[in-house]
């Protein structure tokens, strides 16, 4: 305790004034002059200088990232509150390189006191400290978009939110004090608002709007595909409003919050949990702070670790924790519960794909839940083949994580890698070495998890965990086989038609020759020809 | 001011107790129940869950990242203090998947009060808030290594540091309180230490040691290549100590700290600087807080922006800042000063490469300094060709940023991309489409800058800025041309030798034939043959 206090006091001293520093002799630094320069770096300062890590590295991507973060939050809020989401996205060009993005929802609204922190403080949110599937997870996204807007235009983020028709609609203008990572309230008013409930955010930013791959248009379209319960109105700059109507009124199954699974917990985290628990016995701690630890299992673990089930968690020493950790990992445990993840489902995936892609064959699969590092996850794949799909070049791959389309960094993503590593020639598709297959194929891959391991804060690519790539590969293989069967069937049918046509050309001649040999009447010859045709039909059908 | 206070008060309330939350009806969340769950996330919690972003995603890479962060700090400290660096790196295997890393230096040491924060607090350091070339820049590295060790082993990081032979050597054991991102001091002692000055850090971690590409061995070797003034003793697990002796006693030129260049400053940052400056006139602000703004230039900018040079910076409104920002970018300014970057230099690069690679041809180039987003940077390339270099497969590429070898994520790096985008067939090397050239080539590329834009916190790959890739390409082309000339010369020489040998075979016969025709003496014939040989030599040399 005393030591902790010392550390705290030192922390207060951690931004020394320049007066403390001795002038270095001969211009070189000394330990003392260097100490005087040590400072705390606020997380906002860090990310404002490293904003490419958050997806704000160029004006085009910034526009997409801003929209994506706002829509993620709207969808999460609606689903958590059990409201069928209706979202409006509008982009307006203000100058050559300046745009206004507006995203509004019919969600539960945000209570007044929370608005400034949610939009004006990085690393603030409700989703980080729980294990539950959601789009946002880090508490960075929307405040980073605010910060980017402020950095590039100097303008404050404007928010309107209302938690019910009989409550006031609050209007805020907020900036971020990046030195302290705190919201600065520029305006705070009650306003008239036509919506009874919901939140709307407006951010002005340096941006570029451009159609095509990796555009806001594409993001909006794919979001509609992965969220069939969503109605989305989208107005591109200077364009007409496009409405993506929901195709189902059924909300996704509600994802439950779960306790961590013991297999995914590291020694250091276990020790921290032991120190922080309110439980007075090891057994109570084990059975309530983890999932899948029954009283029987807790006793088994304690025995293996040579610890008493009724020992006090706080009094467990480092070496004992180490034994406990090893005992946990040497004990057979049930897999984590999986009601914490809500896949889209094979039927809705198929329906979505059919609505959005004009093909001749569709198939989908939802894998059973699996686990990486103690985190449950589930992989889904849907494939459309043939029809109006472009046959030139590589196939179209749509990647999703927790129903959010991933548009950037495809080559860094475990989904792309799994697709490349699958041998599509087994399924009658052509594929060069280390490349995506080619042909008229649209592939949709969805990873749903309580914690998607992204390769960067911008959340564009899934990291390479063996357990994850394996599941993706299995799902791709399952759908791939069906596509291969379809292609095989289609080819056989085409071949049969070709042969039949070929033989049919000769039926007249054969009948004629028989007529000459047998001397039958013309009618008999026609009958014979018809019989031959009939046999041909039957043999090939 | 009043508004800021409100924000501060709300911040105090930002971790609400559960008592504040209303129980949601029908189990669905409401704005109120959601507000109760909003919490601040500490940067340590964030990075401990996202530690793959910092380079700690698997045990093998974790070992490398830990060593790298410690060596970076040691080298920075030595150079800043003007001390020729002597660094010791030792790895010790403690269990199957557990290693102890120890890195010690002869640097200036760390003053006692700073030790806990430097090793036990993320986003803390002296290098973030200044523009000056250094290896570390974010204040995350070594404390992240501490945190990883603690997470995976529960053990504290052990530090010894001493700022001079007549001062005490301080020994600390430190852990990170990840919930608050603060150091916890486990032990704090004065100890006997054989070194008069310096710092040593020991971290125990879950790790894997493996030789080859991306290994600690390779990192150490490349670090010696890029830092010819460094003596490095390296002891691999269970192995013999390898000593990389320095090849020069000359310290790298001292990199100066610079003020930001006006071209690299964004509108939001400019506004923040205007608010925060102690200067009382716009002109004073412009000339002292930026580089390359003379009184004349400041006046020119003010005139263009329709602002008075003696207006108070704090009183400049948003619209006026916007005008100022546009005026700055419409005014011709000198490029930033470049004494803030210290390239390795063509001569030392060549010498390093010659010492480390056995080739037949070496060349190097250091480009003049250039600027991206207001940040000065400089590109250097050195190439070794032929000799004992493996001719099979792709070439060997060594990437460096501020003298630090980059071993991971080559495909995400602007250096690799520039190498692939260069047409090496122009330089008589073979190269497939979208691939590295192949042949007996070792290429070393170094980017030196006051701020290297990395693609992730683990600092493994340089982000794609057009200005940077252009400079890399120009440097590669320059060296490439020389390699091409060398290859051409070597081929011509080989060809000439071949032809000469071919003709030489016939000289005797020709001389003999002449002898028969002219009937000259044998001596004359020999003379003739020698003359012919002489002519041949002269014609081909």
HADDOCK unambig.tbl for C-alpha pairs under 7 A between the chains (distance, minus, plus):
assign (segid A and resid 3 and name CA) (segid B and resid 185 and name CA) 5.87 0.50 0.50
assign (segid A and resid 4 and name CA) (segid B and resid 184 and name CA) 5.74 0.50 0.50
assign (segid A and resid 4 and name CA) (segid B and resid 185 and name CA) 6.57 0.50 0.50
assign (segid A and resid 7 and name CA) (segid B and resid 183 and name CA) 6.33 0.50 0.50
assign (segid A and resid 7 and name CA) (segid B and resid 184 and name CA) 6.43 0.50 0.50
assign (segid A and resid 7 and name CA) (segid B and resid 185 and name CA) 6.79 0.50 0.50
assign (segid A and resid 10 and name CA) (segid B and resid 113 and name CA) 6.76 0.50 0.50
assign (segid A and resid 28 and name CA) (segid B and resid 80 and name CA) 6.45 0.50 0.50
assign (segid A and resid 28 and name CA) (segid B and resid 81 and name CA) 5.02 0.50 0.50
assign (segid A and resid 28 and name CA) (segid B and resid 82 and name CA) 5.93 0.50 0.50
assign (segid A and resid 29 and name CA) (segid B and resid 80 and name CA) 5.64 0.50 0.50
assign (segid A and resid 29 and name CA) (segid B and resid 81 and name CA) 4.47 0.50 0.50
assign (segid A and resid 30 and name CA) (segid B and resid 81 and name CA) 5.76 0.50 0.50
assign (segid A and resid 30 and name CA) (segid B and resid 108 and name CA) 5.99 0.50 0.50
assign (segid A and resid 31 and name CA) (segid B and resid 108 and name CA) 5.40 0.50 0.50
assign (segid A and resid 31 and name CA) (segid B and resid 109 and name CA) 5.69 0.50 0.50
assign (segid A and resid 31 and name CA) (segid B and resid 110 and name CA) 5.26 0.50 0.50
assign (segid A and resid 31 and name CA) (segid B and resid 111 and name CA) 5.86 0.50 0.50
assign (segid A and resid 31 and name CA) (segid B and resid 163 and name CA) 6.26 0.50 0.50
assign (segid A and resid 32 and name CA) (segid B and resid 111 and name CA) 6.34 0.50 0.50
assign (segid A and resid 35 and name CA) (segid B and resid 111 and name CA) 6.57 0.50 0.50
assign (segid A and resid 35 and name CA) (segid B and resid 114 and name CA) 6.55 0.50 0.50
assign (segid A and resid 37 and name CA) (segid B and resid 126 and name CA) 5.08 0.50 0.50
assign (segid A and resid 38 and name CA) (segid B and resid 124 and name CA) 6.95 0.50 0.50
assign (segid A and resid 38 and name CA) (segid B and resid 125 and name CA) 4.77 0.50 0.50
assign (segid A and resid 38 and name CA) (segid B and resid 126 and name CA) 4.16 0.50 0.50
assign (segid A and resid 39 and name CA) (segid B and resid 124 and name CA) 5.68 0.50 0.50
assign (segid A and resid 39 and name CA) (segid B and resid 125 and name CA) 5.34 0.50 0.50
assign (segid A and resid 39 and name CA) (segid B and resid 126 and name CA) 5.91 0.50 0.50
assign (segid A and resid 40 and name CA) (segid B and resid 123 and name CA) 6.14 0.50 0.50
assign (segid A and resid 40 and name CA) (segid B and resid 124 and name CA) 4.45 0.50 0.50
assign (segid A and resid 40 and name CA) (segid B and resid 125 and name CA) 6.47 0.50 0.50
assign (segid A and resid 41 and name CA) (segid B and resid 123 and name CA) 5.06 0.50 0.50
assign (segid A and resid 41 and name CA) (segid B and resid 124 and name CA) 5.60 0.50 0.50
assign (segid A and resid 53 and name CA) (segid B and resid 455 and name CA) 6.60 0.50 0.50
assign (segid A and resid 53 and name CA) (segid B and resid 456 and name CA) 6.24 0.50 0.50
assign (segid A and resid 80 and name CA) (segid B and resid 28 and name CA) 6.45 0.50 0.50
assign (segid A and resid 80 and name CA) (segid B and resid 29 and name CA) 5.64 0.50 0.50
assign (segid A and resid 81 and name CA) (segid B and resid 28 and name CA) 5.01 0.50 0.50
assign (segid A and resid 81 and name CA) (segid B and resid 29 and name CA) 4.48 0.50 0.50
assign (segid A and resid 81 and name CA) (segid B and resid 30 and name CA) 5.77 0.50 0.50
assign (segid A and resid 82 and name CA) (segid B and resid 28 and name CA) 5.93 0.50 0.50
assign (segid A and resid 108 and name CA) (segid B and resid 30 and name CA) 5.99 0.50 0.50
assign (segid A and resid 108 and name CA) (segid B and resid 31 and name CA) 5.39 0.50 0.50
assign (segid A and resid 109 and name CA) (segid B and resid 31 and name CA) 5.69 0.50 0.50
assign (segid A and resid 110 and name CA) (segid B and resid 31 and name CA) 5.28 0.50 0.50
assign (segid A and resid 111 and name CA) (segid B and resid 31 and name CA) 5.86 0.50 0.50
assign (segid A and resid 111 and name CA) (segid B and resid 32 and name CA) 6.33 0.50 0.50
assign (segid A and resid 111 and name CA) (segid B and resid 35 and name CA) 6.57 0.50 0.50
assign (segid A and resid 113 and name CA) (segid B and resid 10 and name CA) 6.74 0.50 0.50
assign (segid A and resid 114 and name CA) (segid B and resid 35 and name CA) 6.54 0.50 0.50
assign (segid A and resid 123 and name CA) (segid B and resid 40 and name CA) 6.13 0.50 0.50
assign (segid A and resid 123 and name CA) (segid B and resid 41 and name CA) 5.05 0.50 0.50
assign (segid A and resid 124 and name CA) (segid B and resid 38 and name CA) 6.94 0.50 0.50
assign (segid A and resid 124 and name CA) (segid B and resid 39 and name CA) 5.68 0.50 0.50
assign (segid A and resid 124 and name CA) (segid B and resid 40 and name CA) 4.43 0.50 0.50
assign (segid A and resid 124 and name CA) (segid B and resid 41 and name CA) 5.59 0.50 0.50
assign (segid A and resid 125 and name CA) (segid B and resid 38 and name CA) 4.78 0.50 0.50
assign (segid A and resid 125 and name CA) (segid B and resid 39 and name CA) 5.36 0.50 0.50
assign (segid A and resid 125 and name CA) (segid B and resid 40 and name CA) 6.47 0.50 0.50
assign (segid A and resid 126 and name CA) (segid B and resid 37 and name CA) 5.08 0.50 0.50
assign (segid A and resid 126 and name CA) (segid B and resid 38 and name CA) 4.17 0.50 0.50
assign (segid A and resid 126 and name CA) (segid B and resid 39 and name CA) 5.90 0.50 0.50
assign (segid A and resid 150 and name CA) (segid B and resid 268 and name CA) 5.62 0.50 0.50
assign (segid A and resid 151 and name CA) (segid B and resid 266 and name CA) 6.28 0.50 0.50
assign (segid A and resid 151 and name CA) (segid B and resid 267 and name CA) 6.11 0.50 0.50
assign (segid A and resid 151 and name CA) (segid B and resid 268 and name CA) 3.79 0.50 0.50
assign (segid A and resid 151 and name CA) (segid B and resid 269 and name CA) 6.07 0.50 0.50
assign (segid A and resid 152 and name CA) (segid B and resid 266 and name CA) 5.87 0.50 0.50
assign (segid A and resid 152 and name CA) (segid B and resid 267 and name CA) 5.45 0.50 0.50
assign (segid A and resid 152 and name CA) (segid B and resid 268 and name CA) 5.58 0.50 0.50
assign (segid A and resid 153 and name CA) (segid B and resid 267 and name CA) 5.96 0.50 0.50
assign (segid A and resid 153 and name CA) (segid B and resid 268 and name CA) 6.17 0.50 0.50
assign (segid A and resid 154 and name CA) (segid B and resid 267 and name CA) 6.05 0.50 0.50
assign (segid A and resid 154 and name CA) (segid B and resid 268 and name CA) 4.54 0.50 0.50
assign (segid A and resid 163 and name CA) (segid B and resid 31 and name CA) 6.25 0.50 0.50
assign (segid A and resid 183 and name CA) (segid B and resid 7 and name CA) 6.29 0.50 0.50
assign (segid A and resid 184 and name CA) (segid B and resid 4 and name CA) 5.71 0.50 0.50
assign (segid A and resid 184 and name CA) (segid B and resid 7 and name CA) 6.35 0.50 0.50
assign (segid A and resid 185 and name CA) (segid B and resid 3 and name CA) 5.80 0.50 0.50
assign (segid A and resid 185 and name CA) (segid B and resid 4 and name CA) 6.58 0.50 0.50
assign (segid A and resid 185 and name CA) (segid B and resid 7 and name CA) 6.72 0.50 0.50
assign (segid A and resid 266 and name CA) (segid B and resid 151 and name CA) 6.27 0.50 0.50
assign (segid A and resid 266 and name CA) (segid B and resid 152 and name CA) 5.87 0.50 0.50
assign (segid A and resid 267 and name CA) (segid B and resid 151 and name CA) 6.09 0.50 0.50
assign (segid A and resid 267 and name CA) (segid B and resid 152 and name CA) 5.43 0.50 0.50
assign (segid A and resid 267 and name CA) (segid B and resid 153 and name CA) 5.96 0.50 0.50
assign (segid A and resid 267 and name CA) (segid B and resid 154 and name CA) 6.06 0.50 0.50
assign (segid A and resid 268 and name CA) (segid B and resid 150 and name CA) 5.60 0.50 0.50
assign (segid A and resid 268 and name CA) (segid B and resid 151 and name CA) 3.76 0.50 0.50
assign (segid A and resid 268 and name CA) (segid B and resid 152 and name CA) 5.55 0.50 0.50
assign (segid A and resid 268 and name CA) (segid B and resid 153 and name CA) 6.14 0.50 0.50
assign (segid A and resid 268 and name CA) (segid B and resid 154 and name CA) 4.54 0.50 0.50
assign (segid A and resid 269 and name CA) (segid B and resid 151 and name CA) 6.04 0.50 0.50
assign (segid A and resid 455 and name CA) (segid B and resid 53 and name CA) 6.64 0.50 0.50
assign (segid A and resid 456 and name CA) (segid B and resid 53 and name CA) 6.25 0.50 0.50
assign (segid A and resid 456 and name CA) (segid B and resid 456 and name CA) 6.80 0.50 0.50
